[in-house]
Amino acid sequence: MYIPPAFREDDPAILRSILRDARLSTLVTATAEGLVATPLPLFLDEAEGPHGTLYGHVAKANPQWKAPPLGEALVIVSGPDAYVTPSWYVSKPEHGKVVPTWNYVAVHVYGPVEFFDDPARLLDAVTRLTELHERPRDEPWAVSDAPEAFIQSQLKGIVGLRLAISRIEGKRKMSQNRPEADRAGVAAGLLGSERASDREVAMLIPIERGG
């Protein structure tokens, strides 16, 4: 991933937070037949390995797990993003030398990927992933709510994956290359958007905030 110095995010705590909050990621592997990609939810085990380990699963019918990967796999994690119009820049009426851009958060995770079908490991991975996304609900659903025989039959249709993280690239492009006044204009413009993701990006832009 191309990361200009102004947009580089190296703070391990922030990178882990982005991975923890990720919803749908993309697993990419290089194979003898070419690149293969699968969108899927993953969870981070921060205690496993120096950089943590990602877990998830794919459908057993998905050919990606059957094709031996050439080298490390790549997981692409996207955070909030938003279109930025030049109209929000205070500098626009001053000289007009402005163009549209996109603000976003992205993390690329690399590491060797392992696929497994052991029922106990699969059940553990599915249970932990479910608990992660059910936790905010008032009445969380649990894997154990379903009949055990049904769950065991469902496990036969998936293959687990484990990616031990070897390195992480983080990018937080939030108008850091613009003057303070322009950044404030972008933040104000995004805060007025009907899109929740736009408002989320607005709060990540580095500006002086009152209160």
SVG drawing of the C-alpha trace seen along z (x, -y; Angstrom):
<svg xmlns="http://www.w3.org/2000/svg" viewBox="-33 -35 40 69">
<polyline fill="none" stroke="black" stroke-width="0.4" points="0.0,0.0 1.3,-3.4 1.6,-5.5 2.9,-9.1 4.6,-10.0 1.8,-12.4 -0.7,-9.6 1.3,-6.7 -0.3,-5.1 2.3,-3.1 0.7,-3.2 0.2,0.5 -2.7,-0.4 -4.5,-2.3 -3.9,0.5 -5.2,3.1 -8.3,0.9 -9.0,0.7 -8.7,4.5 -10.9,5.0 -13.6,2.7 -13.4,4.1 -16.6,5.5 -16.1,7.1 -12.5,7.6 -11.0,9.2 -8.6,12.1 -6.3,12.2 -4.1,15.1 -1.8,15.5 -2.0,19.0 -0.7,20.8 -4.0,20.0 -3.8,16.3 -5.1,14.0 -8.1,15.1 -10.1,12.9 -12.9,13.5 -14.8,10.9 -15.4,12.2 -15.6,11.2 -12.5,11.9 -11.6,11.4 -8.3,10.5 -6.7,12.6 -4.3,10.1 -2.6,12.5 -1.5,14.9 1.8,13.9 3.9,10.7 1.4,8.9 -1.7,10.9 -3.5,13.5 -6.7,13.2 -9.3,16.0 -12.3,16.6 -13.8,19.1 -14.8,19.6 -17.4,21.9 -16.0,25.4 -17.2,24.9 -15.0,21.9 -11.9,23.0 -9.6,20.4 -8.7,22.7 -7.9,25.6 -5.3,23.6 -1.9,23.6 -0.9,19.9 2.3,18.6 3.9,16.6 2.0,14.7 -1.7,13.9 -3.0,10.3 -6.0,9.1 -7.5,5.8 -9.3,3.9 -11.2,0.7 -12.2,-1.8 -14.5,-4.8 -14.2,-6.8 -15.7,-9.9 -15.6,-11.9 -14.1,-15.4 -15.3,-18.3 -12.9,-21.2 -15.8,-23.5 -15.1,-22.9 -11.6,-24.3 -11.2,-27.9 -8.4,-28.2 -10.6,-27.6 -11.8,-31.2 -8.2,-32.4 -6.5,-30.7 -8.8,-27.9 -5.9,-25.4 -7.8,-22.6 -9.2,-19.3 -11.5,-16.6 -10.0,-13.8 -11.1,-10.9 -10.4,-10.5 -10.2,-7.0 -8.7,-4.6 -7.1,-1.4 -5.0,1.4 -3.2,4.1 -2.2,7.2 0.2,9.8 1.1,13.3 1.0,17.0 -2.5,18.4 -3.5,21.8 -6.9,23.5 -8.3,26.1 -11.4,28.2 -11.0,29.6 -14.5,29.4 -13.3,28.2 -11.2,25.4 -14.0,24.5 -16.5,24.3 -14.2,22.1 -13.6,19.7 -17.3,19.5 -18.2,19.0 -15.7,16.2 -16.7,14.4 -20.4,14.6 -19.8,13.3 -17.9,10.4 -20.7,9.2 -23.6,10.2 -22.1,8.4 -23.6,5.0 -27.2,6.5 -29.5,6.3 -30.2,10.0 -27.2,11.6 -27.7,14.8 -25.2,17.5 -24.1,20.5 -25.2,22.7 -28.8,21.4 -29.0,23.7 -29.3,27.5 -25.8,29.1 -26.5,31.5 -27.5,28.6 -24.3,26.7 -22.2,29.7 -23.8,30.1 -23.2,26.5 -19.5,26.8 -19.1,29.4 -19.9,26.8 -17.0,24.4 -13.3,24.3 -11.5,22.2 -8.6,19.9 -5.8,18.6 -3.4,15.9 -0.5,15.1 0.3,11.5 3.9,10.9 3.5,7.2 0.9,4.5 0.6,1.4 -1.7,-1.4 -2.9,-4.5 -5.1,-7.2 -5.7,-9.8 -7.6,-12.6 -6.5,-15.8 -3.3,-16.1 -1.6,-17.6 -4.1,-20.6 -3.8,-23.8 -5.7,-23.9 -8.4,-26.1 -9.0,-23.7 -9.2,-20.7 -11.7,-22.6 -13.8,-23.2 -13.7,-19.6 -14.7,-18.5 -17.6,-20.9 -18.8,-19.8 -18.7,-16.1 -20.4,-16.7 -23.4,-18.1 -23.7,-15.0 -26.6,-12.6 -24.1,-9.7 -23.1,-8.3 -19.7,-7.3 -19.0,-10.9 -19.7,-12.1 -17.4,-9.4 -14.6,-10.6 -15.2,-14.2 -14.3,-13.3 -11.0,-11.8 -9.7,-14.9 -7.0,-16.5 -8.3,-20.0 -8.6,-22.1 -11.9,-21.3 -13.6,-23.4 -14.9,-22.0"/>
</svg>
